[in-house]
Amino acid sequence: MSEISEKEIKQIIKKVQKGDIDSFGTIYEIFAERIYRYIYLKVSNKEIAEDLTQQVFIKAWEAIGDFKFKNNPFSSWLYSIARNSVTDFYRKKKPDFSLDEEIKIDLFDEKDLNEELINKEEVDNILKKIYQLPSDQKELLILRFVEDLSYEEIAKIMNKTPLNLRVIQHRALNRLKKEMDTDFNFN
């Protein structure tokens, strides 16, 4: 679906809050892929990510009547539900589950298979390095660079200030750069 403004989202949410089920379908179409991608990057399992994404939208449907816009974008509210769902999943999950499982993700739609494989290998390498970061750094990088959220939106999701997020991001990127430099240091 094409980019939609926050004003248009507010109008759709108001319809949903008045009981328009079809408008909630529109909300799902707008956000489902992004929420799924965010969750998938946190759990590294397609089926679990699909189940958790479904749970996020069920929870959103159940609570949408209580949603207040204030200064919060609707997407931040959804990402908060997704973040809490992933946290709940890990709390309930057996201790033998690991985020270090092989990452199988296709972020590209290139037609040239060779180029796609090269890009996928590079992305997998970067994602593996990101998964080795502390959880707050990992989550920030996913929200900022994969989900393309603003510092203000991420601050609401992670309960931190935008300034604090910039510090965390700086540390994470420096750490990633050192890791990547180490990988390519052939001397």
Secondary structure, DSSP 8 states (H G I E B T S, - for coil): -----HHHHHHHHHHHHTT-HHHHHHHHHHHHHHHHHHHHHHH--HHHHHHHHHHHHHHHHHHGGG---TT--HHHHHHHHHHHHHHHHHHHS-TT--TTS---------S-HHHHHHHHHHHHHHHHHHHTS-HHHHHHHIIIIIS---HHHHHHHHT--HHHHHHHHHHHHHHHHHHHHHHT---
